[in-house]
Amino acid sequence: MTFDPSTLFAAFFYGFAGLLVISAVRVITARNPVHAALFLVLAFFCASGLWMLLKAEFLSLALILVYVGAVMVLFIFVVMMLDLDLEHLRRDFRKYLPVAFLMGTVIVLELSIVIIRSFIGTNAPVQPMPEEIAANNTLALGRLIFVDYVYAFEVAGVILLVAIIAAVALTLRNRKDSKSQNIHEQVNVVAADRMRVVKMDSDMGAKQDTKGEKK
C-alpha cells in the first residue's frame, strides 16, 4: 500500500477550511462577545494553517504572532474589562439590520468582481518571479508589497491611519465617569491661579510649640 501525500494535504486543507468557515459563522452569531473573540482566534489559527499548507510560511507565522498573539489578546482583555451591556446592544439590532444587509451586499459584490476579474475575466499569463526571489518567501512578499503594489499598500496604510485616529477620537469623549486632559487649559494656565504666596511671621511656629508644651 503506497502513501499518497496529496491525500493528506487535501485532508488537512478541507479540515482547516471547514473549521475556518464554522468559526467565522460563530463569530457573528455568538451572543457573548468574549466567545465571539475566541472564535475569531480559532479562525485566525485555521487561516494560518491554510497559509502554511500553501507554503506561505511568513504570512502564517505573522498571522499567529501579530493577530493571535497581540491584537486578539488585547481585544479579549478589553471586552472582558468593559463588561458590555448586551441587552442595550441588542435593543437596536433590528433598527440597523437593513443597513447591515446593504453593506454586506456591497462587500459580496466587490469580492465577486475581484474574483471574476482575477480568475475568469483575464487571459494574461502569470509572470513567474526570478528563482532567487521565488525561493525566499519573505523576499518575494517584500518585492510584491514595496515594488509592484507599493501605491495600493500606501493607500491601505493611510486608510488604517484614518481609522486609528477616528477610533481615538471616538473614545476621547467627555463623559462623567471618565477623566480626560484638556490640553488647551493646561497650556494657557497662569501661575497666579495655581499658586498662592502666604506671608507668615518667623516666630509663629515657635509660639505654637511653646503653647503646646504648656498644655
N, CA, C and O of each residue as an XYZ file, in Angstrom:
860
protein
N       0.848     -1.199      0.000
C       0.000      0.000      0.000
C       0.881      1.245      0.000
O       1.696      1.422      0.905
N       0.731      2.092     -0.982
C       1.539      3.295     -1.091
C       0.807      4.483     -0.473
O      -0.417      4.598     -0.537
N       1.603      5.350      0.121
C       1.040      6.538      0.776
C       1.065      7.704     -0.205
O       2.103      7.996     -0.799
N      -0.048      8.355     -0.374
C      -0.161      9.482     -1.292
C      -0.153     10.785     -0.486
O      -1.091     11.034      0.272
N       0.889     11.627     -0.631
C       0.930     12.885      0.138
C      -0.212     13.841     -0.214
O      -0.646     14.630      0.625
N      -0.693     13.767     -1.450
C      -1.772     14.681     -1.837
C      -3.059     14.410     -1.054
O      -3.847     15.322     -0.802
N      -3.260     13.148     -0.676
C      -4.445     12.819      0.124
C      -4.371     13.464      1.500
O      -5.359     14.016      1.985
N      -3.190     13.393      2.135
C      -3.017     14.024      3.436
C      -3.137     15.543      3.328
O      -3.710     16.189      4.205
N      -2.594     16.107      2.250
C      -2.707     17.555      2.030
C      -4.170     17.967      1.873
O      -4.599     18.971      2.441
N      -4.933     17.193      1.105
C      -6.348     17.502      0.906
C      -7.127     17.383      2.208
O      -8.025     18.183      2.472
N      -6.785     16.374      3.035
C      -7.478     16.196      4.308
C      -7.246     17.389      5.231
O      -8.185     17.911      5.833
N      -5.979     17.820      5.338
C      -5.683     18.977      6.186
C      -6.321     20.252      5.613
O      -6.831     21.088      6.359
N      -6.286     20.388      4.289
C      -6.836     21.599      3.682
C      -8.340     21.703      3.933
O      -8.821     22.749      4.370
N      -9.075     20.650      3.668
C     -10.522     20.700      3.882
C     -10.860     20.791      5.366
O     -11.863     21.398      5.741
N     -10.024     20.187      6.211
C     -10.260     20.288      7.650
C     -10.111     21.723      8.144
O     -10.976     22.242      8.850
N      -8.992     22.362      7.760
C      -8.786     23.759      8.149
C      -9.850     24.672      7.536
O     -10.360     25.568      8.208
N     -10.183     24.447      6.270
C     -11.166     25.302      5.598
C     -12.547     25.167      6.230
O     -13.227     26.169      6.453
N     -12.965     23.938      6.518
C     -14.270     23.743      7.147
C     -14.339     24.358      8.533
O     -15.325     25.006      8.884
N     -13.279     24.153      9.327
C     -13.258     24.744     10.663
C     -13.202     26.267     10.601
O     -13.755     26.950     11.462
N     -12.532     26.795      9.579
C     -12.476     28.255      9.405
C     -13.864     28.820      9.100
O     -14.237     29.861      9.641
N     -14.621     28.156      8.251
C     -15.970     28.633      7.924
C     -16.873     28.569      9.152
O     -17.630     29.502      9.418
N     -16.794     27.469      9.899
C     -17.643     27.320     11.091
C     -17.309     28.380     12.137
O     -18.211     29.001     12.700
N     -16.023     28.590     12.400
C     -15.621     29.588     13.398
C     -15.977     31.007     12.938
O     -16.335     31.848     13.762
N     -15.882     31.281     11.627
C     -16.255     32.604     11.129
C     -17.750     32.859     11.306
O     -18.161     33.970     11.641
N     -18.559     31.824     11.077
C     -20.002     31.973     11.286
C     -20.319     32.193     12.763
O     -21.201     32.982     13.103
N     -19.598     31.493     13.635
C     -19.832     31.645     15.068
C     -19.391     33.018     15.589
O     -19.904     33.492     16.603
N     -18.435     33.659     14.891
C     -18.012     34.996     15.300
C     -19.175     35.977     15.237
O     -19.319     36.828     16.114
N     -20.000     35.863     14.211
C     -21.101     36.816     14.030
C     -22.418     36.320     14.630
O     -23.382     37.083     14.698
N     -22.479     35.067     15.064
C     -23.720     34.549     15.646
C     -23.639     34.321     17.153
O     -24.670     34.128     17.797
N     -22.436     34.339     17.729
C     -22.304     34.126     19.170
C     -22.899     35.306     19.934
O     -22.670     36.461     19.574
N     -23.655     35.019     20.977
C     -24.309     36.062     21.770
C     -23.331     36.732     22.736
O     -23.477     37.914     23.048
N     -22.356     35.992     23.201
C     -21.373     36.546     24.138
C     -20.198     37.104     23.352
O     -19.608     36.377     22.552
N     -19.830     38.378     23.550
C     -18.708     38.956     22.784
C     -17.376     38.288     23.085
O     -16.510     38.243     22.211
N     -17.183     37.766     24.298
C     -15.939     37.052     24.612
C     -15.852     35.770     23.798
O     -14.788     35.436     23.276
N     -16.969     35.046     23.686
C     -16.985     33.830     22.872
C     -16.733     34.165     21.396
O     -16.040     33.422     20.700
N     -17.295     35.280     20.922
C     -17.062     35.692     19.536
C     -15.583     35.980     19.296
O     -15.043     35.612     18.253
N     -14.922     36.638     20.255
C     -13.494     36.910     20.110
C     -12.678     35.617     20.121
O     -11.698     35.499     19.386
N     -13.073     34.651     20.944
C     -12.360     33.372     20.970
C     -12.555     32.598     19.665
O     -11.623     31.954     19.184
N     -13.735     32.655     19.099
C     -13.950     32.025     17.790
C     -13.134     32.717     16.700
O     -12.682     32.072     15.754
N     -12.949     34.019     16.835
C     -12.107     34.727     15.872
C     -10.648     34.286     15.992
O      -9.949     34.185     14.983
N     -10.187     34.025     17.206
C      -8.842     33.470     17.400
C      -8.722     32.112     16.714
O      -7.714     31.832     16.064
N      -9.741     31.272     16.853
C      -9.744     29.971     16.183
C      -9.728     30.139     14.668
O      -9.060     29.380     13.966
N     -10.457     31.127     14.160
C     -10.454     31.388     12.718
C      -9.062     31.798     12.242
O      -8.624     31.383     11.169
N      -8.370     32.608     13.034
C      -7.011     33.002     12.668
C      -6.075     31.793     12.655
O      -5.217     31.687     11.779
N      -6.232     30.897     13.601
C      -5.407     29.690     13.632
C      -5.646     28.844     12.379
O      -4.697     28.341     11.777
N      -6.890     28.692     11.994
C      -7.204     27.902     10.792
C      -6.659     28.573      9.533
O      -6.130     27.900      8.649
N      -6.785     29.890      9.452
C      -6.222     30.604      8.308
C      -4.704     30.471      8.268
O      -4.113     30.361      7.194
N      -4.079     30.482      9.438
C      -2.631     30.279      9.485
C      -2.245     28.887      8.993
O      -1.238     28.721      8.304
N      -3.046     27.895      9.349
C      -2.780     26.547      8.837
C      -2.907     26.469      7.324
O      -2.124     25.779      6.671
N      -3.886     27.170      6.763
C      -4.032     27.196      5.300
C      -2.845     27.878      4.635
O      -2.367     27.419      3.598
N      -2.369     28.964      5.220
C      -1.193     29.632      4.667
C       0.024     28.713      4.707
O       0.831     28.701      3.778
N       0.150     27.946      5.784
C       1.282     27.031      5.887
C       1.192     25.927      4.839
O       2.208     25.532      4.267
N      -0.001     25.432      4.587
C      -0.157     24.409      3.548
C       0.169     24.963      2.162
O       0.653     24.229      1.300
N      -0.090     26.241      1.942
C       0.203     26.871      0.655
C       1.648     27.360      0.556
O       2.005     28.064     -0.388
N       2.482     26.981      1.538
C       3.913     27.309      1.569
C       4.159     28.805      1.694
O       5.154     29.318      1.182
N       3.262     29.500      2.369
C       3.455     30.919      2.700
C       3.772     30.995      4.192
O       2.948     31.428      4.997
N       4.991     30.564      4.541
C       5.350     30.436      5.955
C       5.389     31.783      6.661
O       4.988     31.893      7.820
N       5.868     32.800      5.970
C       5.971     34.119      6.613
C       4.594     34.658      6.993
O       4.401     35.144      8.108
N       3.640     34.573      6.068
C       2.287     35.047      6.365
C       1.649     34.234      7.479
O       0.940     34.781      8.323
N       1.896     32.932      7.484
C       1.323     32.077      8.512
C       1.836     32.450      9.899
O       1.045     32.593     10.832
N       3.144     32.606     10.044
C       3.715     32.956     11.346
C       3.353     34.389     11.743
O       3.122     34.664     12.920
N       3.302     35.304     10.767
C       2.912     36.680     11.085
C       1.472     36.744     11.586
O       1.156     37.528     12.481
N       0.602     35.921     11.009
C      -0.794     35.888     11.452
C      -0.901     35.404     12.896
O      -1.707     35.919     13.671
N      -0.087     34.416     13.251
C      -0.112     33.891     14.623
C       0.480     34.916     15.589
O      -0.118     35.210     16.624
N       1.647     35.460     15.258
C       2.350     36.343     16.197
C       1.649     37.687     16.356
O       1.523     38.193     17.471
N       1.191     38.269     15.247
C       0.640     39.628     15.298
C      -0.819     39.615     15.741
O      -1.184     40.292     16.703
N      -1.653     38.848     15.042
C      -3.090     38.914     15.301
C      -3.487     38.075     16.520
O      -4.163     38.567     17.423
N      -3.067     36.815     16.540
C      -3.457     35.961     17.658
C      -2.683     36.333     18.910
O      -3.262     36.397     19.995
N      -1.387     36.579     18.783
C      -0.561     36.832     19.955
C      -0.689     38.215     20.535
O      -0.382     38.409     21.711
N      -1.129     39.188     19.761
C      -1.177     40.561     20.268
C      -2.559     41.182     20.130
O      -3.167     41.582     21.123
N      -3.052     41.262     18.906
C      -4.296     42.001     18.662
C      -5.482     41.336     19.345
O      -6.229     41.997     20.066
N      -5.663     40.042     19.128
C      -6.848     39.379     19.676
C      -6.774     39.239     21.192
O      -7.804     39.297     21.865
N      -5.572     39.055     21.740
C      -5.448     39.024     23.201
C      -5.862     40.367     23.784
O      -6.530     40.420     24.817
N      -5.462     41.464     23.119
C      -5.882     42.795     23.560
C      -7.390     42.955     23.445
O      -8.022     43.507     24.346
N      -7.975     42.481     22.353
C      -9.428     42.561     22.187
C     -10.153     41.831     23.316
O     -11.116     42.348     23.884
N      -9.686     40.638     23.632
C     -10.350     39.831     24.663
C     -10.277     40.527     26.016
O     -11.275     40.584     26.735
N      -9.102     41.059     26.373
C      -8.971     41.750     27.650
C      -9.849     42.999     27.695
O     -10.468     43.285     28.721
N      -9.907     43.743     26.594
C     -10.737     44.954     26.565
C     -12.213     44.603     26.697
O     -12.942     45.263     27.438
N     -12.660     43.569     25.986
C     -14.064     43.168     26.061
C     -14.411     42.691     27.467
O     -15.499     42.979     27.967
N     -13.497     41.962     28.111
C     -13.767     41.465     29.462
C     -13.775     42.589     30.480
O     -14.552     42.545     31.433
N     -12.926     43.600     30.302
C     -12.875     44.698     31.267
C     -14.024     45.683     31.092
O     -14.463     46.296     32.064
N     -14.520     45.843     29.860
C     -15.605     46.801     29.632
C     -16.925     46.353     30.243
O     -17.755     47.183     30.614
N     -17.123     45.015     30.349
C     -18.378     44.474     30.886
C     -19.565     45.061     30.126
O     -20.391     45.781     30.687
N     -19.629     44.734     28.834
C     -20.620     45.324     27.942
C     -22.047     44.954     28.346
O     -22.317     43.844     28.803
N     -22.931     45.900     28.167
C     -24.361     45.685     28.417
C     -24.972     45.063     27.151
O     -25.288     45.773     26.196
N     -25.131     43.746     27.154
C     -25.592     43.046     25.955
C     -27.029     43.406     25.605
O     -27.379     43.496     24.428
N     -27.849     43.607     26.603
C     -29.239     43.951     26.317
C     -29.344     45.301     25.621
O     -30.188     45.484     24.743
N     -28.500     46.240     26.004
C     -28.509     47.552     25.351
C     -28.032     47.446     23.907
O     -28.545     48.144     23.033
N     -27.053     46.577     23.648
C     -26.545     46.420     22.294
C     -27.554     45.725     21.388
O     -27.639     46.034     20.199
N     -28.316     44.793     21.944
C     -29.285     44.063     21.120
C     -30.594     44.824     20.934
O     -31.432     44.423     20.126
N     -30.774     45.904     21.664
C     -32.043     46.613     21.609
C     -32.290     47.214     20.230
O     -33.421     47.193     19.743
N     -31.258     47.745     19.597
C     -31.394     48.391     18.286
C     -30.915     47.478     17.152
O     -30.539     47.965     16.085
N     -30.927     46.164     17.373
C     -30.435     45.246     16.341
C     -31.291     45.304     15.084
O     -30.763     45.412     13.977
N     -32.593     45.235     15.244
C     -33.478     45.256     14.080
C     -33.492     46.619     13.395
O     -33.764     46.717     12.198
N     -33.201     47.657     14.150
C     -33.200     49.005     13.578
C     -32.103     49.150     12.528
O     -32.318     49.769     11.486
N     -30.930     48.583     12.799
C     -29.791     48.705     11.882
C     -29.628     47.494     10.972
O     -28.640     47.400     10.244
N     -30.578     46.570     11.003
C     -30.460     45.374     10.171
C     -30.494     45.689      8.672
O     -29.700     45.101      7.939
N     -31.367     46.582      8.164
C     -31.318     46.900      6.720
C     -29.983     47.492      6.276
O     -29.489     47.174      5.195
N     -29.401     48.350      7.108
C     -28.088     48.920      6.755
C     -27.029     47.831      6.718
O     -26.149     47.847      5.857
N     -27.107     46.885      7.647
C     -26.140     45.785      7.665
C     -26.274     44.918      6.419
O     -25.271     44.515      5.831
N     -27.516     44.630      6.012
C     -27.725     43.849      4.786
C     -27.196     44.595      3.564
O     -26.614     43.987      2.666
N     -27.397     45.912      3.532
C     -26.909     46.704      2.402
C     -25.381     46.669      2.327
O     -24.811     46.464      1.255
N     -24.728     46.869      3.463
C     -23.265     46.836      3.470
C     -22.739     45.445      3.137
O     -21.738     45.313      2.433
N     -23.406     44.406      3.635
C     -22.992     43.044      3.297
C     -23.127     42.747      1.818
O     -22.273     42.085      1.230
N     -24.207     43.239      1.214
C     -24.398     43.040     -0.232
C     -23.316     43.742     -1.035
O     -22.805     43.191     -2.010
N     -22.964     44.963     -0.628
C     -21.906     45.701     -1.327
C     -20.570     44.964     -1.226
O     -19.837     44.870     -2.210
N     -20.253     44.444     -0.042
C     -18.990     43.721      0.137
C     -18.968     42.453     -0.708
O     -17.951     42.140     -1.327
N     -20.083     41.718     -0.740
C     -20.144     40.499     -1.555
C     -19.977     40.817     -3.036
O     -19.288     40.090     -3.751
N     -20.597     41.890     -3.502
C     -20.450     42.286     -4.906
C     -19.016     42.686     -5.231
O     -18.499     42.341     -6.293
N     -18.374     43.412     -4.320
C     -16.981     43.793     -4.558
C     -16.069     42.569     -4.626
O     -15.215     42.478     -5.508
N     -16.246     41.646     -3.713
C     -15.436     40.428     -3.738
C     -15.710     39.603     -4.990
O     -14.793     39.005     -5.553
N     -16.964     39.568     -5.426
C     -17.294     38.811     -6.644
C     -16.615     39.422     -7.866
O     -16.117     38.701     -8.731
N     -16.596     40.750     -7.934
C     -15.930     41.408     -9.062
C     -14.439     41.108     -9.067
O     -13.858     40.841    -10.119
N     -13.822     41.152     -7.898
C     -12.385     40.866     -7.814
C     -12.089     39.430     -8.225
O     -11.127     39.180     -8.951
N     -12.918     38.471     -7.762
C     -12.685     37.064     -8.099
C     -12.909     36.812     -9.586
O     -12.138     36.090    -10.218
N     -13.955     37.399    -10.142
C     -14.248     37.193    -11.568
C     -13.140     37.777    -12.441
O     -12.711     37.151    -13.410
N     -12.681     38.973    -12.096
C     -11.635     39.602    -12.912
C     -10.284     38.914    -12.724
O      -9.442     38.951    -13.621
N     -10.069     38.282    -11.559
C      -8.778     37.648    -11.304
C      -8.673     36.262    -11.903
O      -7.598     35.872    -12.359
N      -9.770     35.500    -11.915
C      -9.698     34.099    -12.318
C     -10.474     33.787    -13.591
O     -10.173     32.803    -14.266
N     -11.459     34.598    -13.929
C     -12.311     34.261    -15.076
C     -12.150     35.261    -16.211
O     -12.032     34.861    -17.370
N     -12.141     36.548    -15.904
C     -12.190     37.546    -16.954
C     -10.859     37.956    -17.525
O     -10.802     38.953    -18.244
N      -9.790     37.250    -17.252
C      -8.477     37.619    -17.778
C      -7.822     36.427    -18.452
O      -7.988     35.282    -18.032
N      -7.077     36.720    -19.503
C      -6.316     35.693    -20.213
C      -4.815     35.950    -20.166
O      -4.048     35.292    -20.869
N      -4.394     36.909    -19.337
C      -2.978     37.235    -19.256
C      -2.232     36.124    -18.533
O      -2.694     35.651    -17.495
N      -1.088     35.697    -19.057
C      -0.337     34.626    -18.400
C       0.303     35.114    -17.104
O       0.599     36.298    -16.949
N       0.506     34.194    -16.192
C       1.153     34.513    -14.926
C       2.645     34.686    -15.163
O       3.290     33.822    -15.757
N       3.193     35.808    -14.696
C       4.610     36.074    -14.878
C       5.379     35.526    -13.692
O       5.235     36.034    -12.581
N       6.193     34.501    -13.899
C       6.935     33.917    -12.776
C       8.031     34.856    -12.293
O       8.587     35.630    -13.072
N       8.336     34.781    -11.007
C       9.406     35.578    -10.429
C      10.748     34.916    -10.692
O      10.806     33.719    -10.973
N      11.825     35.683    -10.603
C      13.153     35.066    -10.701
C      13.366     34.027     -9.611
O      12.761     34.102     -8.541
N      14.222     33.069     -9.885
C      14.420     31.959     -8.953
C      14.964     32.429     -7.614
O      14.575     31.897     -6.575
N      15.866     33.425     -7.615
C      16.451     33.871     -6.346
C      15.426     34.566     -5.460
O      15.585     34.595     -4.240
N      14.360     35.135     -6.068
C      13.299     35.769     -5.276
C      12.224     34.762     -4.913
O      11.733     34.768     -3.784
N      11.845     33.895     -5.847
C      10.792     32.917     -5.582
C      11.204     31.914     -4.519
O      10.342     31.367     -3.832
N      12.502     31.656     -4.363
C      12.957     30.699     -3.364
C      12.825     31.236     -1.948
O      12.760     30.456     -0.998
N      12.785     32.554     -1.788
C      12.676     33.181     -0.474
C      11.289     33.781     -0.344
O      10.960     34.739     -1.043
N      10.472     33.230      0.542
C       9.086     33.675      0.689
C       8.993     35.113      1.169
O       8.167     35.879      0.673
N       9.833     35.491      2.134
C       9.808     36.850      2.668
C      10.265     37.860      1.622
O       9.681     38.937      1.502
N      11.303     37.520      0.867
C      11.799     38.416     -0.172
C      10.766     38.613     -1.277
O      10.593     39.721     -1.784
N      10.081     37.534     -1.647
C       9.044     37.647     -2.680
C       7.888     38.505     -2.201
O       7.352     39.301     -2.972
N       7.491     38.357     -0.934
C       6.402     39.180     -0.392
C       6.804     40.650     -0.336
O       6.006     41.524     -0.672
N       8.030     40.927      0.085
C       8.502     42.308      0.107
C       8.576     42.917     -1.277
O       8.286     44.100     -1.456
N       8.967     42.106     -2.266
C       9.020     42.607     -3.645
C       7.617     42.981     -4.138
O       7.448     44.003     -4.803
N       6.620     42.166     -3.817
C       5.261     42.459     -4.255
C       4.689     43.685     -3.558
O       4.025     44.507     -4.190
N       4.945     43.815     -2.252
C       4.340     44.905     -1.485
C       5.011     46.240     -1.786
O       4.325     47.230     -2.040
N       6.326     46.280     -1.761
C       7.047     47.550     -1.835
C       7.543     47.901     -3.233
O       8.167     48.947     -3.412
N       7.283     47.052     -4.233
C       7.690     47.359     -5.598
C       6.493     47.310     -6.536
O       6.160     48.309     -7.174
N       5.850     46.164     -6.622
C       4.756     46.007     -7.589
C       3.475     46.696     -7.147
O       2.786     47.302     -7.968
N       3.141     46.613     -5.850
C       1.878     47.175     -5.350
C       2.140     48.218     -4.260
O       1.420     48.267     -3.263
N       3.156     49.041     -4.446
C       3.537     49.993     -3.400
C       2.464     51.070     -3.216
O       2.224     51.493     -2.086
N       1.810     51.528     -4.297
C       0.790     52.575     -4.157
C      -0.453     52.043     -3.444
O      -1.024     52.728     -2.595
N      -0.866     50.841     -3.781
C      -2.006     50.247     -3.075
C      -1.673     50.033     -1.601
O      -2.532     50.211     -0.738
N      -0.433     49.651     -1.311
C      -0.016     49.454      0.079
C      -0.030     50.775      0.848
O      -0.437     50.810      2.010
N       0.407     51.854      0.212
C       0.385     53.162      0.871
C      -1.043     53.652      1.094
O      -1.340     54.242      2.132
N      -1.924     53.413      0.131
C      -3.329     53.806      0.310
C      -3.959     53.040      1.471
O      -4.707     53.611      2.265
N      -3.654     51.743      1.567
C      -4.164     50.948      2.688
C      -3.622     51.473      4.015
O      -4.347     51.502      5.010
N      -2.353     51.888      4.041
C      -1.786     52.461      5.261
C      -2.469     53.756      5.674
O      -2.704     53.985      6.860
N      -2.788     54.606      4.701
C      -3.488     55.865      5.007
C      -4.889     55.582      5.549
O      -5.337     56.238      6.490
N      -5.576     54.611      4.957
C      -6.925     54.263      5.430
C      -6.874     53.745      6.860
O      -7.718     54.109      7.679
N      -5.897     52.901      7.170
C      -5.759     52.397      8.539
C      -5.409     53.519      9.512
O      -5.884     53.529     10.647
N      -4.577     54.466      9.071
C      -4.237     55.596      9.937
C      -5.470     56.439     10.250
O      -5.663     56.860     11.391
N      -6.297     56.683      9.247
C      -7.545     57.438      9.471
C      -8.467     56.671     10.423
O      -9.117     57.272     11.278
N      -8.522     55.344     10.272
C      -9.354     54.537     11.169
C      -8.854     54.607     12.605
O      -9.660     54.671     13.533
N      -7.533     54.598     12.807
C      -6.975     54.697     14.156
C      -7.308     56.057     14.777
O      -7.704     56.133     15.940
N      -7.144     57.127     13.994
C      -7.460     58.471     14.502
C      -8.944     58.579     14.857
O      -9.302     59.172     15.875
N      -9.807     58.003     14.010
C     -11.246     58.035     14.300
C     -11.574     57.250     15.564
O     -12.410     57.679     16.360
N     -10.916     56.093     15.757
C     -11.164     55.303     16.965
C     -10.722     56.052     18.217
O     -11.418     56.022     19.233
N      -9.570     56.726     18.156
C      -9.105     57.504     19.304
C     -10.047     58.671     19.579
O     -10.349     58.966     20.735
N     -10.513     59.338     18.519
C     -11.431     60.469     18.700
C     -12.758     60.025     19.305
O     -13.347     60.753     20.103
N     -13.232     58.841     18.935
C     -14.499     58.359     19.490
C     -14.364     57.971     20.950
O     -15.315     58.121     21.716
N     -13.200     57.477     21.352
C     -13.021     57.053     22.747
C     -12.711     58.212     23.675
O     -12.853     58.074     24.890
N     -12.290     59.353     23.138
C     -11.954     60.505     23.980
C     -13.135     61.444     24.140
O     -12.969     62.662     24.081
N     -14.304     60.905     24.339
C     -15.477     61.734     24.579
C     -15.531     62.164     26.042
O     -15.076     61.446     26.933
N     -16.094     63.341     26.272
C     -16.234     63.840     27.640
C     -17.402     63.140     28.319
O     -18.565     63.404     28.016
N     -17.074     62.250     29.235
C     -18.094     61.526     29.981
C     -17.914     61.792     31.464
O     -16.830     62.159     31.919
N     -18.985     61.603     32.204
C     -18.938     61.866     33.634
C     -18.112     60.823     34.375
O     -17.504     61.131     35.400
N     -18.084     59.585     33.864
C     -17.390     58.525     34.571
C     -15.937     58.351     34.122
O     -15.307     57.355     34.477
N     -15.398     59.285     33.359
C     -14.018     59.185     32.898
C     -13.331     60.535     33.041
O     -13.979     61.579     32.977
N     -12.021     60.509     33.233
C     -11.224     61.707     33.365
C     -10.389     61.884     32.101
O      -9.820     60.920     31.588
N     -10.319     63.093     31.610
C      -9.559     63.367     30.400
C      -8.822     64.688     30.545
O      -9.207     65.547     31.339
N      -7.770     64.836     29.777
C      -6.979     66.059     29.817
C      -7.557     67.103     28.867
O      -8.114     66.779     27.818
N      -7.408     68.362     29.266
C      -7.752     69.488     28.409
C      -6.446     70.212     28.101
O      -5.967     71.012     28.905
N      -5.879     69.930     26.943
C      -4.559     70.458     26.599
C      -4.584     71.975     26.501
O      -3.614     72.633     26.877
N      -5.669     72.533     26.006
C      -5.769     73.991     25.852
C      -5.690     74.686     27.211
O      -4.995     75.692     27.349
N      -6.389     74.164     28.206
C      -6.339     74.769     29.538
C      -4.973     74.573     30.184
O      -4.499     75.457     30.897
N      -4.337     73.436     29.949
C      -3.026     73.189     30.542
C      -1.956     74.127     29.978
O      -1.081     74.590     30.708
N      -2.034     74.401     28.680
C      -1.041     75.282     28.066
C      -1.248     76.737     28.499
O      -0.280     77.463     28.725
N      -2.496     77.154     28.612
C      -2.808     78.554     28.940
C      -2.971     78.793     30.439
O      -3.615     79.765     30.834
N      -2.412     77.945     31.269
C      -2.553     78.112     32.711
C      -1.710     79.306     33.185
O      -0.646     79.582     32.632
N      -2.194     79.998     34.198
C      -1.499     81.137     34.797
C      -1.005     80.728     36.171
O      -1.718     80.069     36.928
N       0.211     81.120     36.485
C       0.804     80.713     37.761
C       0.011     81.242     38.953
O      -0.084     80.575     39.984
N      -0.560     82.441     38.812
C      -1.313     83.025     39.930
C      -2.562     82.224     40.252
O      -3.048     82.271     41.383
N      -3.089     81.492     39.286
C      -4.287     80.690     39.528
C      -3.968     79.371     40.214
O      -4.856     78.753     40.802
N      -2.737     78.937     40.150
C      -2.368     77.633     40.704
C      -1.529     77.732     41.978
O      -1.393     76.741     42.696
N      -0.962     78.912     42.275
C      -0.068     79.025     43.429
C      -0.403     80.301     44.201
O      -0.630     81.349     43.596
N      -0.433     80.222     45.500
C      -0.728     81.375     46.365
C       0.399     81.550     47.377
O       0.750     80.608     48.087
N       0.957     82.730     47.442
C       2.053     83.029     48.358
C       1.467     83.559     49.667
O       0.702     84.523     49.667
N       1.827     82.929     50.769
C       1.326     83.303     52.091
C       2.485     83.813     52.929
O       3.504     83.133     53.048
N       2.348     85.019     53.523
C       3.387     85.602     54.371
C       3.084     85.278     55.831
O       1.976     85.506     56.316
N       4.074     84.751     56.510
C       3.928     84.393     57.922
C       5.138     84.917     58.692
O       6.238     85.039     58.154
N       4.898     85.226     59.980
C       5.995     85.652     60.846
C       6.906     84.475     61.152
O       6.462     83.331     61.246
N       8.183     84.778     61.305
C       9.149     83.704     61.538
C       9.019     83.080     62.917
O       9.375     81.913     63.082
N       8.512     83.822     63.940
C       8.410     83.298     65.296
C       7.060     82.662     65.573
O       6.820     82.251     66.708
N       6.164     82.556     64.597
C       4.834     81.990     64.825
C       4.927     80.501     65.143
O       4.207     79.991     66.001
N       5.823     79.812     64.441
C       5.966     78.384     64.717
C       6.491     78.122     66.104
O       6.069     77.160     66.745
N       7.401     78.946     66.592
C       7.949     78.764     67.940
C       6.895     79.042     68.994
O       6.846     78.337     70.002
N       6.035     80.061     68.794
C       4.957     80.351     69.747
C       3.979     79.197     69.843
O       3.504     78.871     70.931
N       3.670     78.571     68.700
C       2.739     77.450     68.746
C       3.330     76.270     69.501
O       2.607     75.555     70.196
N       4.652     76.054     69.374
C       5.292     74.953     70.093
C       5.276     75.204     71.603
O       5.045     74.272     72.374
N       5.513     76.424     72.031
C       5.518     76.723     73.460
C       4.114     76.568     74.049
O       3.977     76.099     75.179
N       3.093     76.943     73.327
C       1.739     76.786     73.815
C       1.417     75.305     74.009
O       0.756     74.932     74.978
N       1.877     74.476     73.101
C       1.604     73.057     73.223
C       2.301     72.449     74.409
O       1.755     71.549     75.046
N       3.528     72.926     74.735
C       4.255     72.381     75.880
C       3.576     72.801     77.185
O       3.525     72.003     78.121
N       3.049     74.037     77.278
C       2.373     74.478     78.491
C       1.137     73.653     78.773
O       0.833     73.381     79.934
N       0.420     73.252     77.747
C      -0.786     72.441     77.957
C      -0.420     71.080     78.503
O      -1.301     70.254     78.745
